[in-house]
Amino acid sequence: MGSLREEIQRGDLVFPDQFIDFTRRREVSFHETFAPHSPLHTPMADPFSDELRKIFIASAQDLNIVHHTK
């Protein structure tokens, strides 16, 4: 098993920048009830920290680890 992308081989390290949520057959919200607190919704436009990804990518480059930045 590997990736759907031919250039990503088994064992390669990938630093995702996005994802697709295929969650199905569950309640629309994580919140079963809204009392006593209002629900908090996390925006998913940019789900991963760019700063942390840059650190991970730089570390992989320094360690000569086969990796993909997206």
C-alpha positions as CSV (number, residue, x, y, z in Angstrom):
1,M,0.0,0.0,0.0
2,G,1.1,3.5,-0.7
3,S,-0.5,6.7,-2.0
4,L,-2.9,7.4,-4.8
5,R,0.0,9.6,-6.2
6,E,2.7,7.6,-7.9
7,E,5.5,9.9,-6.7
8,I,4.7,9.1,-3.0
9,Q,6.1,5.7,-2.2
10,R,5.6,3.4,0.8
11,G,7.6,4.8,3.8
12,D,7.8,8.3,2.4
13,L,6.9,11.0,5.0
14,V,4.1,13.4,4.0
15,F,3.3,16.7,5.6
16,P,-0.3,17.4,4.7
17,D,-1.6,20.9,4.2
18,Q,-5.3,20.0,3.6
19,F,-7.6,17.1,4.0
20,I,-11.1,16.0,2.8
21,D,-13.6,14.9,5.5
22,F,-15.6,12.0,4.3
23,T,-17.4,11.5,7.6
24,R,-20.8,9.9,7.0
25,R,-23.7,8.5,8.9
26,R,-23.3,10.6,12.0
27,E,-25.0,13.5,13.7
28,V,-24.3,16.8,11.9
29,S,-22.7,18.4,14.9
30,F,-20.2,17.1,17.5
31,H,-22.5,18.8,20.1
32,E,-25.4,16.6,21.2
33,T,-26.7,19.5,23.3
34,F,-25.9,23.2,23.4
35,A,-26.6,23.9,27.1
36,P,-25.0,25.3,29.2
37,H,-22.3,26.5,26.8
38,S,-22.5,27.7,23.3
39,P,-20.9,25.4,20.7
40,L,-17.4,26.3,19.3
41,H,-16.8,25.6,15.6
42,T,-13.2,25.3,14.4
43,P,-12.6,26.7,10.9
44,M,-11.1,24.2,8.6
45,A,-9.9,26.4,5.7
46,D,-6.3,26.0,6.9
47,P,-6.4,22.9,9.2
48,F,-2.6,22.6,9.7
49,S,-0.2,25.1,11.3
50,D,2.1,26.6,8.6
51,E,4.8,27.4,11.2
52,L,4.9,23.8,12.5
53,R,4.8,22.3,8.9
54,K,7.9,24.5,8.0
55,I,9.8,23.2,11.1
56,F,8.9,19.6,10.2
57,I,9.9,20.1,6.6
58,A,13.2,21.8,7.4
59,S,14.0,18.9,9.9
60,A,13.2,16.3,7.3
61,Q,15.5,18.1,4.8
62,D,18.3,18.4,7.4
63,L,18.0,14.6,8.2
64,N,17.8,13.7,4.5
65,I,14.4,12.0,5.0
66,V,12.4,11.3,1.8
67,H,9.4,13.6,2.2
68,H,6.6,15.4,0.4
69,T,5.6,18.9,1.5
70,K,1.9,18.5,0.4
